[in-house]
Amino acid sequence: MFVPKPRANVRLPAVAGSFYPPAKGELRATVEALLADAKPSGQKRLIGVISPHAGYMHSGPVAASVFVEVAAVGHGYTRVLLVGPPHYLPVRGIAASSAKAFATPLGDVPIDTDAVALVDDRIVSIDDKAHAPEHSIEVELPFLQTVLGDFTLIPLLVGDNSPQEVAGVIGASMDGRTLLVVSTDLSHYLDDATAKARDRATAAAIERLDYTTLGPYDACGFSALNGALCAGQERGWTINRLDLRNSGETSGDHSRVVGYGAWAICAAESAST
C-alpha cells in the first residue's frame, strides 16, 4: 500500500496505488499511453472539459479523450479551476483547501491561494477534511500535469449550492488563461442497457446546457456540472461530446456499471471566456 510522507501545507495523494499507479515512472507511462491512444478532434476555442474520475483502468481512456484536446490546442493555460463532488464527507456550499499545493507522484501542483482568498466567502469556505480523502480532483491532476506542465490550481468541491451560485464562482475565475475542468462520473450501478439510456439522456441535457434537469442519479458531480452548464448558458458556450461509455466495456461486468462521459467546453466565437 502506498503511504506518502506528511508534508506541511501539502495535500497528499489519497488514491495513488488504487485509482492510478503510485510510482512516478509507471504513472507517467500510463498517462502518456492513454493520451497516445486518444485522438484529438480539433475543438476550437477550448476553455474547459468535463471528465470522469474513476480508476484509470476503467475511465482512463475516456479522460484521455478530453485531455488530448487540451494538449492539441497549443494552450496558454497557466491555471486550472477544477470543480468536482465530495464523495466521503458532506460539504455545505463549496469547499476550498488551505493547502499550498496538491501532490501526486508526478510532483506538486501549487494552489493559487490569492484566487482562493478572493472567492465569495459566503459561498466558499475552507474544508481540508473533505479534501483529504477525495479522489474527484486528485485523479485529474496527473493528466493535467502531463499536458500542461506548470500551472496553478483552484480546487473546489461543490456541495449543495444552486447552479447560479456555482456559475458565479466559475465566471469570476475564467480569465482567458484558466482552464475549467468539471469532474464527474455519470450513472452508477445500473445494468448496461438502463445505464446507457440514462447516460444518453444526461449527455443530451449537458449538450443543450440544461442545468435544471440533472440530479444525483444522473451524475455524482451534478452540482458542479449544473453550475458549469448555467455559466455556459450565461456566456454562450457550446459543449461538444467526445466520448460516452461505461465500466462494463473494461470490466466485462454489464450487470452493475458506472457511466463515463467526456466533453469539450468551447467559448462563444466573439469571446475567449
One Martini backbone bead per residue (centre of mass of N, CA, C, O) as a GRO file, in nm:
protein
  273
    1MET     BB    1   0.096   0.036   0.023
    2PHE     BB    2   0.056   0.371  -0.031
    3VAL     BB    3   0.253   0.605   0.184
    4PRO     BB    4   0.276   0.918   0.234
    5LYS     BB    5   0.454   1.179   0.343
    6PRO     BB    6   0.425   1.424   0.542
    7ARG     BB    7   0.345   1.775   0.459
    8ALA     BB    8   0.347   2.094   0.480
    9ASN     BB    9   0.085   2.234   0.303
   10VAL     BB   10   0.011   1.937   0.179
   11ARG     BB   11  -0.179   1.756  -0.033
   12LEU     BB   12  -0.211   1.427  -0.037
   13PRO     BB   13  -0.235   1.137  -0.168
   14ALA     BB   14  -0.520   0.898  -0.164
   15VAL     BB   15  -0.516   0.705  -0.462
   16ALA     BB   16  -0.248   0.597  -0.479
   17GLY     BB   17  -0.262   0.253  -0.586
   18SER     BB   18  -0.578   0.246  -0.693
   19PHE     BB   19  -0.648   0.454  -0.935
   20TYR     BB   20  -0.329   0.473  -0.961
   21PRO     BB   21  -0.012   0.480  -0.992
   22PRO     BB   22   0.252   0.538  -0.743
   23ALA     BB   23   0.468   0.563  -0.957
   24LYS     BB   24   0.608   0.787  -1.153
   25GLY     BB   25   0.685   0.623  -1.408
   26GLU     BB   26   0.421   0.459  -1.436
   27LEU     BB   27   0.229   0.696  -1.448
   28ARG     BB   28   0.343   0.841  -1.693
   29ALA     BB   29   0.312   0.598  -1.886
   30THR     BB   30   0.008   0.569  -1.859
   31VAL     BB   31  -0.078   0.850  -1.953
   32GLU     BB   32   0.072   0.851  -2.227
   33ALA     BB   33  -0.078   0.604  -2.340
   34LEU     BB   34  -0.363   0.719  -2.328
   35LEU     BB   35  -0.305   0.967  -2.509
   36ALA     BB   36  -0.199   0.807  -2.761
   37ASP     BB   37  -0.493   0.665  -2.805
   38ALA     BB   38  -0.592   0.951  -2.844
   39LYS     BB   39  -0.799   1.164  -3.054
   40PRO     BB   40  -0.819   1.460  -3.175
   41SER     BB   41  -1.094   1.690  -3.297
   42GLY     BB   42  -1.051   2.009  -3.309
   43GLN     BB   43  -1.113   2.217  -3.102
   44LYS     BB   44  -1.262   2.534  -3.055
   45ARG     BB   45  -1.220   2.745  -2.799
   46LEU     BB   46  -1.096   2.610  -2.555
   47ILE     BB   47  -1.197   2.620  -2.182
   48GLY     BB   48  -1.299   2.313  -2.132
   49VAL     BB   49  -1.390   2.018  -1.927
   50ILE     BB   50  -1.537   1.690  -1.910
   51SER     BB   51  -1.455   1.444  -1.652
   52PRO     BB   52  -1.369   1.163  -1.525
   53HIS     BB   53  -1.290   0.978  -1.180
   54ALA     BB   54  -1.185   0.706  -1.205
   55GLY     BB   55  -1.018   0.456  -1.256
   56TYR     BB   56  -0.798   0.408  -1.511
   57MET     BB   57  -0.903   0.117  -1.590
   58HIS     BB   58  -1.186   0.256  -1.666
   59SER     BB   59  -1.164   0.598  -1.736
   60GLY     BB   60  -0.898   0.678  -1.883
   61PRO     BB   61  -0.982   0.691  -2.190
   62VAL     BB   62  -1.191   0.917  -2.149
   63ALA     BB   63  -1.007   1.129  -2.023
   64ALA     BB   64  -0.805   1.140  -2.262
   65SER     BB   65  -1.009   1.273  -2.469
   66VAL     BB   66  -0.978   1.558  -2.327
   67PHE     BB   67  -0.661   1.601  -2.282
   68VAL     BB   68  -0.583   1.589  -2.585
   69GLU     BB   69  -0.717   1.859  -2.648
   70VAL     BB   70  -0.540   2.035  -2.471
   71ALA     BB   71  -0.271   1.955  -2.614
   72ALA     BB   72  -0.368   2.052  -2.918
   73VAL     BB   73  -0.421   2.385  -2.885
   74GLY     BB   74  -0.191   2.554  -2.782
   75HIS     BB   75  -0.174   2.655  -2.498
   76GLY     BB   76  -0.226   2.924  -2.221
   77TYR     BB   77  -0.241   2.770  -1.959
   78THR     BB   78  -0.189   2.859  -1.593
   79ARG     BB   79  -0.481   2.759  -1.497
   80VAL     BB   80  -0.702   2.561  -1.274
   81LEU     BB   81  -1.047   2.490  -1.258
   82LEU     BB   82  -1.154   2.246  -1.015
   83VAL     BB   83  -1.463   2.065  -1.022
   84GLY     BB   84  -1.629   1.868  -0.762
   85PRO     BB   85  -1.719   1.602  -0.570
   86PRO     BB   86  -1.816   1.476  -0.264
   87HIS     BB   87  -1.786   1.134  -0.124
   88TYR     BB   88  -1.719   1.129   0.211
   89LEU     BB   89  -1.799   1.431   0.280
   90PRO     BB   90  -1.994   1.671   0.362
   91VAL     BB   91  -2.094   1.978   0.185
   92ARG     BB   92  -2.125   2.318   0.246
   93GLY     BB   93  -2.119   2.429  -0.034
   94ILE     BB   94  -1.788   2.534  -0.095
   95ALA     BB   95  -1.468   2.363  -0.104
   96ALA     BB   96  -1.171   2.452   0.001
   97SER     BB   97  -0.814   2.491   0.044
   98SER     BB   98  -0.520   2.546   0.258
   99ALA     BB   99  -0.330   2.454   0.070
  100LYS     BB  100  -0.033   2.504  -0.134
  101ALA     BB  101  -0.058   2.194  -0.232
  102PHE     BB  102  -0.089   1.927  -0.470
  103ALA     BB  103  -0.011   1.588  -0.468
  104THR     BB  104   0.180   1.371  -0.674
  105PRO     BB  105   0.398   1.154  -0.822
  106LEU     BB  106   0.468   1.410  -1.029
  107GLY     BB  107   0.406   1.627  -0.806
  108ASP     BB  108   0.348   1.964  -0.746
  109VAL     BB  109   0.051   2.167  -0.714
  110PRO     BB  110  -0.011   2.484  -0.704
  111ILE     BB  111  -0.191   2.712  -0.531
  112ASP     BB  112  -0.420   2.976  -0.579
  113THR     BB  113  -0.447   3.164  -0.305
  114ASP     BB  114  -0.556   3.433  -0.409
  115ALA     BB  115  -0.811   3.321  -0.546
  116VAL     BB  116  -0.933   3.186  -0.298
  117ALA     BB  117  -0.950   3.455  -0.129
  118LEU     BB  118  -1.157   3.600  -0.349
  119VAL     BB  119  -1.379   3.434  -0.299
  120ASP     BB  120  -1.692   3.391  -0.191
  121ASP     BB  121  -1.744   3.345   0.159
  122ARG     BB  122  -2.055   3.271   0.138
  123ILE     BB  123  -1.980   3.001  -0.044
  124VAL     BB  124  -1.674   2.974   0.037
  125SER     BB  125  -1.480   2.726   0.215
  126ILE     BB  126  -1.279   2.570   0.440
  127ASP     BB  127  -1.212   2.196   0.378
  128ASP     BB  128  -0.982   1.959   0.449
  129LYS     BB  129  -1.141   1.700   0.519
  130ALA     BB  130  -1.278   1.666   0.240
  131HIS     BB  131  -1.008   1.658   0.067
  132ALA     BB  132  -0.824   1.428   0.174
  133PRO     BB  133  -0.997   1.162   0.037
  134GLU     BB  134  -1.038   1.285  -0.243
  135HIS     BB  135  -1.069   1.194  -0.606
  136SER     BB  136  -1.203   1.403  -0.812
  137ILE     BB  137  -0.936   1.576  -0.833
  138GLU     BB  138  -0.680   1.399  -0.830
  139VAL     BB  139  -0.717   1.224  -1.104
  140GLU     BB  140  -0.667   1.481  -1.296
  141LEU     BB  141  -0.369   1.575  -1.246
  142PRO     BB  142  -0.179   1.391  -1.419
  143PHE     BB  143  -0.292   1.492  -1.685
  144LEU     BB  144  -0.228   1.793  -1.642
  145GLN     BB  145   0.077   1.762  -1.595
  146THR     BB  146   0.131   1.644  -1.881
  147VAL     BB  147  -0.011   1.879  -2.071
  148LEU     BB  148   0.091   2.153  -1.903
  149GLY     BB  149   0.271   2.131  -1.656
  150ASP     BB  150   0.269   2.435  -1.550
  151PHE     BB  151   0.043   2.516  -1.274
  152THR     BB  152  -0.240   2.633  -1.125
  153LEU     BB  153  -0.484   2.584  -0.849
  154ILE     BB  154  -0.852   2.544  -0.818
  155PRO     BB  155  -0.998   2.360  -0.558
  156LEU     BB  156  -1.344   2.237  -0.580
  157LEU     BB  157  -1.611   2.144  -0.368
  158VAL     BB  158  -1.946   2.062  -0.448
  159GLY     BB  159  -2.248   2.086  -0.301
  160ASP     BB  160  -2.556   2.274  -0.227
  161ASN     BB  161  -2.559   2.453  -0.463
  162SER     BB  162  -2.652   2.656  -0.690
  163PRO     BB  163  -2.602   2.713  -1.017
  164GLN     BB  164  -2.562   3.021  -0.985
  165GLU     BB  165  -2.337   3.014  -0.775
  166VAL     BB  166  -2.136   2.846  -0.937
  167ALA     BB  167  -2.129   3.029  -1.184
  168GLY     BB  168  -2.005   3.272  -1.038
  169VAL     BB  169  -1.735   3.137  -0.969
  170ILE     BB  170  -1.656   3.062  -1.253
  171GLY     BB  171  -1.675   3.344  -1.388
  172ALA     BB  172  -1.457   3.481  -1.194
  173SER     BB  173  -1.213   3.275  -1.310
  174MET     BB  174  -1.246   3.348  -1.611
  175ASP     BB  175  -0.942   3.488  -1.802
  176GLY     BB  176  -0.794   3.312  -2.054
  177ARG     BB  177  -0.589   3.118  -1.855
  178THR     BB  178  -0.832   2.930  -1.772
  179LEU     BB  179  -0.913   2.600  -1.693
  180LEU     BB  180  -1.195   2.404  -1.706
  181VAL     BB  181  -1.278   2.137  -1.466
  182VAL     BB  182  -1.518   1.878  -1.477
  183SER     BB  183  -1.590   1.635  -1.225
  184THR     BB  184  -1.755   1.334  -1.355
  185ASP     BB  185  -1.980   1.097  -1.329
  186LEU     BB  186  -2.245   0.902  -1.384
  187SER     BB  187  -2.399   0.648  -1.361
  188HIS     BB  188  -2.491   0.399  -1.097
  189TYR     BB  189  -2.538   0.055  -1.085
  190LEU     BB  190  -2.645  -0.031  -1.354
  191ASP     BB  191  -2.746  -0.167  -1.612
  192ASP     BB  192  -2.646  -0.133  -1.925
  193ALA     BB  193  -2.910  -0.040  -2.064
  194THR     BB  194  -2.999   0.168  -1.850
  195ALA     BB  195  -2.741   0.337  -1.849
  196LYS     BB  196  -2.740   0.425  -2.144
  197ALA     BB  197  -3.008   0.577  -2.138
  198ARG     BB  198  -2.934   0.779  -1.914
  199ASP     BB  199  -2.669   0.890  -2.041
  200ARG     BB  200  -2.800   1.005  -2.295
  201ALA     BB  201  -2.978   1.207  -2.144
  202THR     BB  202  -2.747   1.356  -2.006
  203ALA     BB  203  -2.596   1.441  -2.259
  204ALA     BB  204  -2.825   1.614  -2.375
  205ALA     BB  205  -2.834   1.816  -2.141
  206ILE     BB  206  -2.546   1.916  -2.163
  207GLU     BB  207  -2.564   2.009  -2.474
  208ARG     BB  208  -2.816   2.217  -2.386
  209LEU     BB  209  -2.760   2.354  -2.106
  210ASP     BB  210  -2.923   2.188  -1.871
  211TYR     BB  211  -2.954   2.289  -1.521
  212THR     BB  212  -3.257   2.149  -1.432
  213THR     BB  213  -3.226   1.812  -1.450
  214LEU     BB  214  -2.986   1.721  -1.289
  215GLY     BB  215  -2.885   1.452  -1.070
  216PRO     BB  216  -2.750   1.203  -0.865
  217TYR     BB  217  -2.844   0.971  -1.082
  218ASP     BB  218  -2.673   1.101  -1.327
  219ALA     BB  219  -2.449   1.261  -1.139
  220CYS     BB  220  -2.220   1.306  -0.891
  221GLY     BB  221  -2.144   1.610  -1.022
  222PHE     BB  222  -2.408   1.790  -1.058
  223SER     BB  223  -2.346   2.064  -0.923
  224ALA     BB  224  -2.101   2.141  -1.090
  225LEU     BB  225  -2.231   2.092  -1.366
  226ASN     BB  226  -2.469   2.292  -1.344
  227GLY     BB  227  -2.289   2.539  -1.311
  228ALA     BB  228  -2.153   2.517  -1.590
  229LEU     BB  229  -2.415   2.532  -1.756
  230CYS     BB  230  -2.499   2.809  -1.655
  231ALA     BB  231  -2.248   2.958  -1.751
  232GLY     BB  232  -2.290   2.880  -2.048
  233GLN     BB  233  -2.554   3.029  -2.093
  234GLU     BB  234  -2.447   3.315  -2.014
  235ARG     BB  235  -2.181   3.285  -2.240
  236GLY     BB  236  -2.222   3.096  -2.503
  237TRP     BB  237  -2.156   2.811  -2.482
  238THR     BB  238  -2.021   2.499  -2.591
  239ILE     BB  239  -2.097   2.136  -2.597
  240ASN     BB  240  -1.884   1.854  -2.679
  241ARG     BB  241  -1.872   1.537  -2.767
  242LEU     BB  242  -1.620   1.262  -2.719
  243ASP     BB  243  -1.753   1.056  -2.498
  244LEU     BB  244  -1.945   0.733  -2.433
  245ARG     BB  245  -1.950   0.516  -2.148
  246ASN     BB  246  -1.865   0.212  -1.959
  247SER     BB  247  -1.733  -0.023  -1.735
  248GLY     BB  248  -1.811  -0.281  -1.902
  249GLU     BB  249  -1.582  -0.243  -2.127
  250THR     BB  250  -1.348  -0.327  -1.907
  251SER     BB  251  -1.474  -0.549  -1.699
  252GLY     BB  252  -1.739  -0.725  -1.821
  253ASP     BB  253  -1.956  -0.599  -1.630
  254HIS     BB  254  -2.318  -0.549  -1.704
  255SER     BB  255  -2.487  -0.530  -1.421
  256ARG     BB  256  -2.275  -0.301  -1.287
  257VAL     BB  257  -2.244   0.030  -1.380
  258VAL     BB  258  -2.040   0.308  -1.493
  259GLY     BB  259  -2.057   0.624  -1.614
  260TYR     BB  260  -1.883   0.785  -1.899
  261GLY     BB  261  -1.778   1.121  -1.987
  262ALA     BB  262  -1.689   1.352  -2.267
  263TRP     BB  263  -1.611   1.711  -2.285
  264ALA     BB  264  -1.620   2.015  -2.463
  265ILE     BB  265  -1.551   2.356  -2.384
  266CYS     BB  266  -1.675   2.642  -2.567
  267ALA     BB  267  -1.648   2.940  -2.680
  268ALA     BB  268  -1.754   3.198  -2.807
  269GLU     BB  269  -1.661   3.363  -3.089
  270SER     BB  270  -1.657   3.661  -2.927
  271ALA     BB  271  -1.501   3.485  -2.705
  272SER     BB  272  -1.265   3.353  -2.442
  273THR     BB  273  -1.484   3.300  -2.168
   0.00000   0.00000   0.00000
